[in-house]
Amino acid sequence: MLMFLSFIFFTALVAVITYYKTKGETLDTNDGYFLGGRSLTAGFIAGSLMLTNLSPANFAGMSAQSYTHNMSVMGWEVGSGITLVLVAMFLVPRYLKGGLTTIPEFLEDRFDPGVKKFVTYLFLISYVLNGLPPTLYAGALVMSQLFDISGILGVSYGTGIWITVWAIGVIGAIYAIFGGLKAVAFSDTLNGIGLIIGGLSVPYFGFKYIGGGSVLKGIGDLVVAHPEKFDAIGSSSDPVPFTTLFTGMLLVNLYYWGTDQGIIQRALGAKNLKEGQKGVMLAGLLKIFTPLIVIVPGIIAFHMYGESYTAPDLVYSHLIKDLMPKYFVGFFAAVMFGAVLSTYNSVLNSASTLFCLNVYKPVFGRNKTDAEIVSKGKIFGSIIALISMLIAPMIMNAPQGLFQYLQIVNGFFNVPIFTIIFIGYMTKYVPAIAAKVSLVFFVSSYAVLQLIIKPELHFLHQLTILFIISCGIMLVIGKMKPRETPYVLVNKNVVEITPWEYQYEAGVIIIAVMLSFYIIFSKLGLASLNFQGLQKGLGLLWTITALLVISIRKYRQKSKIEKRAEA
């Protein structure tokens, strides 16, 4: 009962605060409903990016992979640091300069309406098949275990999952469909604070349990007992081989953080470029630390339970029930519930945005008001929510584990879309037909590889090879049949686009923190208990980082003096 009451209290608190803070916001215009009125500041952008990304699929799936293998799966998290630096420096300025509401809008400007429509449909299909259902299923997986839904209701495990999926889906749809992006971003920030507290509490209680009441002793005992588990340099037999960090993973992360409508919509709603860049980079810094809350618990579970679990996706929820006080389990369940809602309602809001502005408005909404178009978005969001609730429970039958399933299926949508956006920005004369040919070739080739040939080559390497070939196809077509006029990105003066002054120093520091994690979690550090090598490696890295930051600051000061002299 205490667990249930704490869950209800925190969930209701977030809902009430969000309602009062966003009450009176304009929701009957496109910018108001879909972009939060283009008023989001760095804190809201970073918080919303983090919580949209950190779904129960991360907690359950990544803990499962560290339980069965090692910390190599942290590449998805830590590698996001450098990706978000690149997005903040190179993509966010272009998006805000172009005044984009959706990513396909750029594709219409750069290529033609056909490419825009093609990519819009790809986005929508990916959300229906692989965005919303896994989020609902992962949330139901954790929540049903924490509250023993099947036991309380006297139903089977599968029926319990169905009931929990529909409960989460209905509540999440209400948030997204009737609140707009600002309500989503605000509730994300509140839940994000809770998620950090709740997420850190799992390893805290785990270390305390292992150390007989001492957290520090627990950390030492765990590392000494299983040093091989703390190796992030994955081999070819691990879920994330180290070599994939420099190939397909970088491409997938660039797509996800830089072009996925459900993610980048937070940056598109930025008050100005400065706030957008700060928010995206802050999210990049925070992402580097997420292995502590989504991956380390899997190693703790391995120490506590041994290799006995036949369903690794369940170890995280069992860990919570076994380690935490009852009142804290309710709080953590509320936080996880908020994480589910965040990812779910963010994708719903983005799906509605894409449908309204890229499908409905060009065909049926030319003479309709923004309020009428927004109302159609709410209807579409309701339909998408319903379909996702029907599909989600079927993921129980996925053979490779939740997280790996998610990443492999994403390959049908992510890198193909990133490929044409990349070429679109990097070239001026590649025509629309090149983008269409590239999309068809990439998606069909990946389908053949995954469904028919099934090669031993890791799917991330497969994506890299297809990316290179597709870029080559586009460049050859661009040479043979170039655009008549070069593409020029026009400043639409929607928001202030003065860049953040300290973006380069921040970028260098974020990359240094990322590299530090790889030194710590490798045979230079914890994986071989080489503490002397760890100290030397970190010392050298941060000495170089300090020199780079000082050099950047001196260069900027010199440039300012020269500009004043010229003026």
N, C-alpha and C positions, 0 to 999 in steps of 0.2 A: 504493500500500500504506500509506504514512504517513497519508494522508487517511482511509482506512478504519479504521486502528487508533485514531486520535484520536476518530473517530465512536463506535466500540465502547466506548472507555474512558469517555467522558463519559456516554454513555447508560447504561452499566452502573453507573457511580458514582451517578447519580440514583436508579436503581432500588434499589440496595443500601441507600443512606442512607434512602430513603423506607420501605423494608421494616422496617429496624431502629427507625426513629423512630415508626412506627405499629403495630409488632408488639404484640399484646396488647390493642389497642383493642377495645371492645365493638362488634361488627358485626351482632349478631343482634337488635337493637332498632331501631325506626323512627328515633328520634333519633340513635342511634349510627351507623347505616349511611347515612341520608339527609342528616343535618345535622352530622356530625362530633361528635356528642354535645353540640351547642350550646356549643362551647368555643373557637370560632375567634376569634383576636385580630386587631387592626387590620392588622398586617403580612401575615398569612396571607390575610385578606380582600382587601386591595389587590392582593397578588401574584397571587392566584388569579383575581380579576376581570380583571386586565390580561392574563394569559396565556390565559385563556379567550377573551378578545376578540381578541387578536393572533394570528390564525391565518395560515398562508401565503396565504390568500385576500386578506388585507390587504396583505402584502408584494408578492405578484405582481400583484394587481389594482390597487392604488393606484399602484404604480410605473408600471404600464402606462398609467394615466390621466394621470399627470403627464408621461410620455414623449410621449403623443399630444396633450395639451392644456396644462394649467398646474397651479398648486397649488390650484385651486378645490376639488378633492376633499378637501382637508384639513378642510372643514366637518364631515365625519363624525367626525373625530378631535378637533379643537379644540372644536367645538360640544358635545362630550360633557362638557366641563368644567362648564358651567352646569347641564347636565342632572343630573350626579351630585351637585351641590350641592343641587338641588331634591329629588332622591331621598333624600339623607341627612337633610334637614331635615323633609320632609313625609311620605314613604312609609315609610322604615325605622322610625320611631317607631310608626306604626300597625300595621305587620306584627308587630313584636316585642311590642307590647301585646296583640295578638290571638293570640299564640303560634302563628303559622302555620307549617306545614311546606310547604304548596304554596299558590300564589296562588289556584287555584280554591276552596280552603277558604273564603276571604273571600267569594267570589261565592255560595257556598251560604248563609253567614250573612246576607249582605246581600240576596240575591234568593231562590233556592230550589235544590234539588238538580239540577233540570233545566238551569239556567244553568251550574252547576258542571260537569256532564257534557258539555254542549255545548262549553265552553271547553277542557276537558281533551282532548276529541277534536281540537279545532283545534290545540292545542299539539302533540299527538302526530303529527298529519298534517304539520304544519310541520317537525317534527324529521326525519321520515322523508323528506320531499320536498326540504326546503330548509335543513335544519340540518346533518345528518350528511354527505350526499353531497358538497356543495361543499367541505366541510372535507377530506374524504378525497381528492377530486380535486385540490384546490390543493396538498395535501401531496405527492401523487404527482407532480404537475407539477414541483415544485421538486426533490424527491429524485431523480426519474428523470433530470433534467438534470444535477444535481451528480455523480451516480455513473455516468452514461451506462448506465443499466440495459439499454436495448435493445441497445447495442453489446456489453456484457459477456456478455449472455445470447444474443446473436445472434438477436434477435427484432425484430419491427416496433415502431415508436413506440407504436402503440395497444396492442399486447400488453404492452409494457413498463409502460404506465400501469395496465393491469389487474393485473399482478403486484404493482406497488408499492402500489396501493390495497388489495389483500387482505393484504399484509404489514403495512401500517400498521393496517388495521382489526382484524386478529386481536390484535395487541399492545395496541392501545388498549382493546379490549374486555376483555382480561385485567385491565388497570389498573382500569377503571371497575367491572366486575362483581364482582371479588373484593376490591377494596380499600376501597370506600365513599368518601364525600365527603372524609374527613380525609386519606386517601392521595392523592386527587386534589389537594386544596389544598396539601399539603406538597410534592408533586412539582412543582406549578405554581410554588411559590415558588423552588425550586432552579433550575428551568428559566428562570424569570423573570430571575434574576440573569444567567444565561448569555445570555438573549435580549437584554438591555440591552447587554452587552459585544459580542456578535456583531452586533447591529443597528447599533450605533454604528461598528463597524469597517468596514462597507461604505462609508458616506460618508467615513470617515477615509482609507481606502486610495484612494478615488475622488478626493478633493481632493488627496491627495499625488501621485497620478498626473498629474492635470491641472496641478498647480503644479510639476512637475519635481522632486519631493522635498520641497516646502514646502506644508504643509496650508493655511496662511493665504493664500499666493499662489494656491493652487488655488481657494479659496473666492472670492477677488476676481476671478480670471480667469473663473470660471463665471458669477458674477453680471453682470459686464460684458458677457460674450459673449451671454447669454440673459436679460436683465432681464424680458422679457415672461413667461417661464416662472415667475417668482417672484411672480406676481399671483394672490392667493387670492380676489379679488373676481370671481367667475365671471359671464360673460355668459349670455344665453339659449342660446347654442350650445355651452356647456361642459357637462360631465356634472353639475356641481352649480352652477346659477345662484345668485348671492348671495342673491336674494330667498327661496330655499327654506329658508334658515337660520331664517327667522321663521315659516315655515308648516309644511309636512310634515316637514322634517328634525327639528324640535323634537319633534313628536309621535312620530316613529319612534324617536328617541333616548330619549324618556320611556318608551315601551313597552319598548325593548330593555334599558335599564339599570334600569328600575323595576318591570317586571312580567313579563319573560321568565323563566320558571322556571329555565332553564339558567344565567342570570346571577345573579338575585337570591337564589338558593339559598345563595350564600356569605354574604350579609348575614343571611339567616334563621338561619344557623348561628352567629351572633355570640354571644360570651360574655355580652355585655350591650349596651345601647343605645349607651353611650359608645364601645365598641370598634367596633360596627357603623358608627356615624357617622364615626369617624376613618378606618376602612378604606375606606369608600365615597368620602370626600372626598380621601383620598390617591390613590386610583385616578383621580379626576377631575383632580387636578393632573398626574399622570404622563401621562394621555391627551393633554394639551395639547402635550406634547413629542414625541409619537410621529410627527408628520410628518417629523421629522429622520431617522427610520430607515425609514419606509415610503413616503415620497413624494419626498424629495430624491434618492434613488438613481435614480429615473426621469429626472430632469433631467440627472444625471451621465451616464446611459446615452445620452440624446439628444445630449449634447456629444461623447461618445466614438464613437457609432455613426451619428450622423446620423438621417435618416428612413428608413433602409433596412429596418427590421424590419417584416415583414408580420404577425407574431404577437407583439404587444406584451406579452402575458402572460408571455412567456419572457425578457424583457430582464433581469429581476432575477436569475434564476439564472445567466444568461450573465455578468452583471456580477461575481457572486461568483467564478465560475471564472476570469475574466480578471484580477481584481484581487488576490485573496487568495493568500498562501502556501499550499501544499498541506496542511500540517499544520493550518492555521487553517480551511481549507475543511471538513475533517472535524469540527472542533469546531463550526463554524457549522451544518453539516448535522445534528449531534446536537441543537443548540438548536432548529432548525426542526422537527426530528422531535418534540422535546418540546412545541413549540407546537401541532403537529398533534394530538398525543395529548391535550394539555390541553383544547382545544376539543372534540375528539371524545369523550373520556371524560366530560367535564363534561355534555355534552348527553345522553349515554347514561345517566349517573347520574340526571339530572333526568327523563328519559323513564321510567325504572324507578320513580322516586318517584311520578310522576303516575299511572302505571298501577296500582301497588300500592295507593296510598292513596285514589285517586279512582274507580278502575274495579273492581279486584279485591276490595278489602276490603269496600265497601258491599254487594256482591252475594254473594260466595262466602266472605269471610273474617271474618264476624261472630264466629264461635266459634273462630277460629284464633289461634295465638300469633304474636307479632311475628316470631319466627324462621321460621315457616312462610310468612308474608307476604313477608318479605325473600327467601326462596328463590324464590318466584314472580317477584319482581322481577328476579332474576338470569337466570331463564329468558327472561323478556320482553326483557331487555336483549340477550341473545344473539340472539334473533330479529330485533330491530330492527337490530342490528349487521350481521347477514347481509343483510337487505334493503338497507341503505345501501351495502354493498359491491357489490351488484349494480347499483344505480342510478348510483353515482358516476362510473364511466368514461364514461357517456353524455353528461356535461356537456361533453365535447370538442366537441360540435356546437353549443354555445350561440353565437349570432351576435353578441351585443352585448358580449362580454367577460365574464370571470368575475364581477368585483365588481358591475358594473351589473346583471347577471342576478340576482345574489343579492338586491340591494336591491329590484328591481321585483317579484320573486316574493314577497318577504317582505310586501309590501303586502296580500296576501290574508289575512294572519294578524295582523300587528302592531298597526296602528292600530284595527282593529275590536275587538280585545280591550282595548286601552287605553281606548277610548271608554266601554265599560260599567264599567270599574274607576273611571275618572274621575268619571262620573256617580254611581256607587255611593258614593264617598267624599264627593262634594260635595252630595248631596241625602239626605233622610231618608225620603221618601215615594214615590219612583219604584218601581213594582212589577216583578216578575220578567218579566212579559209584555213590558214595554218593552225589557228587555235582549235578549230572544229576537228580537223584531222588528228591533231595531237590528242585531244580528249578521247576520241573514239579508239585510237590506237592504244593509248595507255590503259584505259579501263578494260578493253577486250583482251589485251595481252596479259594483264594481271589476273583476269578471270581464268584464262587458259592455264596459267602457271599454278594458281591455287586450286582449281577444281579438277584439272585433267592431268597435267604433267606432274605436279607436286614434287619439284626438285628439292634436294637436300640443302641447297643454298638458302641462307636465312632470308626471311621475307623482306627485311630492311635492305639487304644487299640487292634483292630483286627490284625493289622500288628505285634504288639508285641507278641501276642499269637502265631501267625504263625511262627514268628522268633524263638521263644523258641522251638516249636515243630520241626521245620526244623533242628535246631542245634542238637536237640536230635537224630533225624533220622540219621544225618551225623555221629554223634559220635558212635551210635550203629553199623552202617555199618562199621565204621572204626575199631571197636572192633572185629567184626565178620570176616571182610575181609580186613585187613590192607594192605597198600602198602608194597612191598617187601623191599624197601630201604627208609630210612627217607628223607624227603625233606630238602635241605640245600640251603639257599639263597646265591648265588655266587656274589661276587663283580666284576662287569664287567669293573670297572675303566673308566667309561665314563666321569664323572665329579668328582671334589674334594668333598669328603663327610665328611669333618671336620665339626661337628655341631656348631651352633651359641652359643657362650659362655654364653649369657644372656637369653637363651630361658626360663629357669625356672622362673626368676624374671618377665620376660615379661608375661608369662602365668598366674602367680599369680595376677598381676595387671589387666590383661584383665578380669579374672574371677571376681575380686573385682568390676570392673566397671559394669559388667553384673549384679551382685547382687545389686549394687547401684540402677540400673534402676528399679529392682523389688521392692525395698524398697520405692522408690519415687512414683512409680505408683501402689500403693496398699493402703489398709486401714491404714497402718502405716504412710502414707504420704498424697498425694494429694486427694486420693479417699475419705478420711474422713476429709480433711483439718486439719490433725493432725501434725502441723509443729514442735511441741516440740518432739513428737515421732520420726519424720523424722530426726531431728537433732541428737537425741540419737542413733538411728539405724545406721546412716551413720558414726557417730563418732566411735562407737564400731567396725564396719566393717573395717574401714581404719586403726584403731589402730592395729587390728589383721594382716591386710595386711602388714603394715610397719614392724611389728615384723617378719613375715615370710620372707620378702625380705631381711632383715638384716641377718637372720639366714642362708639363702641360700648363701648369699655373703660370710659370715664367713666360711661356710663349704667348699666353692670352694677355698677360699684362703688357708685354712688348707690343702686341698688336693694337691694344687700346691706346698706347702712347703714340704709335705711328698714325693712327686714325685721327687723334686729336691734333697732331702736328699738321696733317694734310688739311684738316678743316680750318 
